[in-house]
Amino acid sequence: MNVEERILAAVSLEPVDRHPVFPILVTAAPRLRGITQGEAWRDHEKAREALLWCWREFGYDVISKPNYYYPMIPGRFCGAPVRNLIPGRQLPEDALYQIDERVLFPREDYDRIAALPTALRGRLHRRGHTALAAFRHRLGHRPAPSPQAPPWEVRVRP
C-alpha cells in the first residue's frame, strides 16, 4: 500500500498493511538533526529541513507542520493570560519552548466561586478577561501592580 491508500483504508476501518505513522517531531527533529531549539526558532528553514530529514530518514507516512513561527505557538490566541517562553530568547538555547501560566484566583477563592449562581459563572466564562477582572474586584482583590510587559507578551483585547 502507498501512503494515501493506507490512510484512506485506516480511516475507513479497512485492513491495512501497517498502521499509518504520523509522529509529531516539532521539538525532536532539531535535536535528531543536530541543531538547537533556539536555532530552529530563529531559522525556520533549518527547522523545516530537520523535519524533512527525519521524514526521509525514518520513513513515516505523514509529516507535521512545525510551530516554530511565534504567532502559531500553542496558547498564543487563547483567552487565558499565558506567556510563551522561546528557546534562545527567554529560555536557554536548547530548552524546549514553554507556556508560562499565571494564577487567576488563589485557592482560597474556590469555594466562593463555587457558591456563585450558575448564571454568573456562565457570564464570567463567556466574557473573558473583563468579567474576570470585575469578579476579582467583587471578591475584594485589588489589582497587583504589574511591571511593564515585555514587547513579546501576548495582549488580549476584552
N, C-alpha and C positions, 0 to 999 in steps of 0.2 A: 504494500500500500504506500502511496505517497502521502505527504503531509495533509493535503486537502481531503483526500479520501478518508484518512484516519480520523481527522477531526469531525467531518460530517457523519461518519459512522458512529463515533463515540457519542456525539450529542443526540443522535437518533436511537441510541441504546442498541446498536447493532454490533456484531462481533468485530473486533479489531485485531491486527497483528500484535500490537502492544499499545499501552496507554499513551496518549499524546503527552509530550513533555513540554512544559512551559514554566521554566524557573524564573523567578524574579530576582535578577542578579544585580540590581542597581548599585549596591554597595560592595558586593563581592567581586564583580567584574574588574574594577580598577586594581584591586589587590591581586587578583589572579594574573593580571596583565603586568603588574609591577609598577603601577603609578599610585600616588597617594590620593586620598579622598579630596584633599584641597586642590590638587591638580585637576581632578575630574570636574570639580565645581568651577574652576577658573577657565578651563579649556574644554568646552563641550565636544569639540572634535575628538579629543583624546578619550573622553568618556564614551562617545559613540563607537569609536574604534575598539575600545576594550570590550564593549558588549558584542560587537560583531565578531571579534576574535573568539570570544567564549562560545558564541553560537556555532562558528565553524569548527572550533577545536573539540567541543563536546557533543555536537550533532543532535541537539534537541530540536523540537518541531517549531516552536514559536519564540520569537524574541520580543522582549518587553521594551516599551518606550521609557527612556530614563527620565527621572525628575530632577535633573541637575540644573534645571532652569528655575531660579528662585521663585518667580510668581506661581509655579506649579507645585511647590513643595506641600506636603500634607499639612493641613492646619492653616494654610495661608488665607483661604476665603471662608473659613467657618466663623460663626458668631462668637466663639469663645475667645477670651483675651489671652492668646498664646503668642509666644515669641519664638521664632525659628533661629536656631544656632547653627551656623555653617562652618564646616571644616576650613581651616586656614583663615577664617575671619574671627569669629568669636570662640572657636574651639581650636585645639592643636591640629597641626597639619594633616595627620592621618586618623583623626577621630571620625566616628560616624555622625551624620547630622542628627540633631536632636530637636525636640519640641519642648520648650520651657513653659510649663503650665503655671498658672497662678491660682491661688486660693481666692474664691469669690466670697465665701462665707465661712467663718470659723465653725468648728464642730458644735460649739455652744448654741449656735443658731438653728441647728437642725430640727429640734423639737418645736421651736417657734414657727419654722417654715411649714412643718407637717401639720401644725394646728390651723394654718390659714384655710379659708374656704377654698374649695376646689376651683371655683371660677377665677379667683385672684391668682392662684398658681398658674392656671392656663394663660392668663393675660401676661404674667411675667415671662412665660416661655415664649409666647408669640412676639412680644415687643422687644426682646433682647436687652441690650445694654442700658437703654434709657429706663426701662422698667426695673432692672436690677439696681440701678443707682437710686431710684426712688424708694425701692423696697429697703435697701440698706439704710437710707435716711430714716425711713419709718421705724426700723429696728433700733435706731439711735446711734448708728455708726456715723462718725464724721469722716469725710474723705481724707485719706492719708496724703500728706504732701508727696507729690510724685516728682522725681527728678526729670530733667529734660530727657525726652525719649530719643534714643538713637535714631538716625535717619532711616535705618533699615527696618525699624519696628513696624509691625502691622497696625494700621489705624482703621477702625471700623466705624462707618457712619451709622448713626442711630436710625 
